[in-house]
Amino acid sequence: MSGCKGCSGNCSGCGKVLELSQGEIDLLQALGQYSFLPVARKADDMTPVYREESAYTEAEYSLFIQLLEKKNLIYLDYTPLKGAKMGLYPEYPVHGSMALTQRGQQVLDLLETQGIEK
């Protein structure tokens, strides 16, 4: 799989081995069930916030999102998504969504067909 963004190979997203935490896998699987999931942030802070699930803390979800984006498995778009219910994010004025990239869909497909190697 390609898609390296010149990170010197330190992101675990380039090359033939991809390392994912259980939280990253869980979020990928959630994205596999829906076309888009909501994400928000503050106007002056690029840190993503996700509150749709509670299996992990808000800080953990934020880290998972950032890692998945760095590995080119998801993309974030802060254009408001029509019809999205953003009631869980009242203090976050910037609303958007996240979705799987083509590479993210390929990884998810591999996880579903080949399983996970620990």
C-alpha positions in Angstrom: 0.0 0.0 0.0 1.3 3.4 -0.8 0.4 6.8 0.6 3.6 8.0 2.4 3.6 11.7 3.0 7.3 12.0 3.6 7.3 11.3 7.3 10.6 9.4 7.3 8.8 6.1 8.0 8.2 6.9 11.7 4.4 6.9 11.5 3.9 3.1 11.0 1.8 4.0 8.0 4.5 3.6 5.3 5.9 0.4 4.0 4.6 -3.1 4.5 3.9 -3.1 8.2 1.2 -1.1 9.8 0.8 -0.9 13.5 -2.6 0.0 14.9 -3.8 0.1 18.5 -7.1 -1.5 19.5 -8.6 2.0 19.7 -7.5 2.8 16.2 -9.0 -0.5 15.0 -12.3 0.2 16.8 -12.6 3.6 15.3 -11.8 2.3 11.8 -14.5 -0.3 12.2 -17.0 2.3 13.3 -16.1 4.3 10.2 -16.6 1.2 8.2 -20.2 1.1 9.4 -21.0 4.7 8.5 -20.0 6.9 5.6 -19.0 9.7 7.9 -18.7 10.3 11.6 -18.9 13.8 13.2 -15.9 15.6 14.5 -15.5 19.0 16.0 -12.8 21.4 17.2 -12.2 24.8 18.6 -11.6 27.7 16.2 -8.0 28.2 17.5 -7.1 24.6 18.1 -6.8 21.9 15.5 -7.3 19.1 18.0 -10.2 16.9 16.9 -13.0 16.0 19.3 -15.2 12.9 18.9 -18.0 12.2 21.4 -20.3 9.7 19.6 -19.0 6.7 21.5 -17.7 6.3 25.1 -15.5 3.2 25.0 -12.4 5.5 25.3 -11.8 8.9 26.8 -12.2 12.1 24.7 -8.4 12.5 24.8 -7.9 8.9 23.6 -10.3 9.4 20.7 -8.5 12.6 19.7 -5.2 10.7 19.6 -6.7 7.9 17.6 -8.1 10.3 15.1 -4.8 12.1 14.7 -2.8 8.9 14.3 -5.2 7.5 11.8 -5.1 10.8 9.8 -1.2 10.7 9.9 -1.3 7.1 8.6 -3.5 8.3 5.8 -6.4 5.9 6.9 -8.9 8.7 7.5 -9.4 12.2 6.4 -11.0 15.1 8.3 -13.1 17.7 6.7 -14.3 20.7 8.7 -17.0 21.7 6.3 -20.3 21.3 8.2 -22.1 18.1 7.2 -25.7 18.8 6.3 -28.1 17.0 8.6 -25.4 16.1 11.2 -26.5 16.3 14.8 -23.8 18.2 16.6 -25.6 18.5 20.0 -22.7 16.8 21.8 -20.3 19.6 20.8 -21.9 22.8 22.1 -18.5 24.4 23.1 -16.9 23.5 19.8 -17.8 26.0 17.0 -16.0 24.2 14.2 -18.1 21.1 13.1 -17.1 18.6 10.4 -16.7 15.0 9.7 -14.2 12.2 9.3 -14.3 9.3 6.8 -12.1 6.5 5.6 -9.6 7.1 2.8 -9.2 4.6 0.1 -6.2 3.3 2.0 -8.3 3.1 5.2 -10.9 1.1 3.4 -8.2 -1.3 2.1 -6.8 -1.7 5.6 -10.3 -2.3 7.0 -11.0 -4.9 4.3 -7.7 -6.7 5.2 -8.5 -6.7 8.9 -11.9 -8.3 8.1 -10.5 -10.9 5.8 -7.1 -11.7 7.3 -7.6 -10.7 10.9 -5.1 -9.1 13.2 -1.6 -10.2 13.9 -0.3 -9.3 17.3 
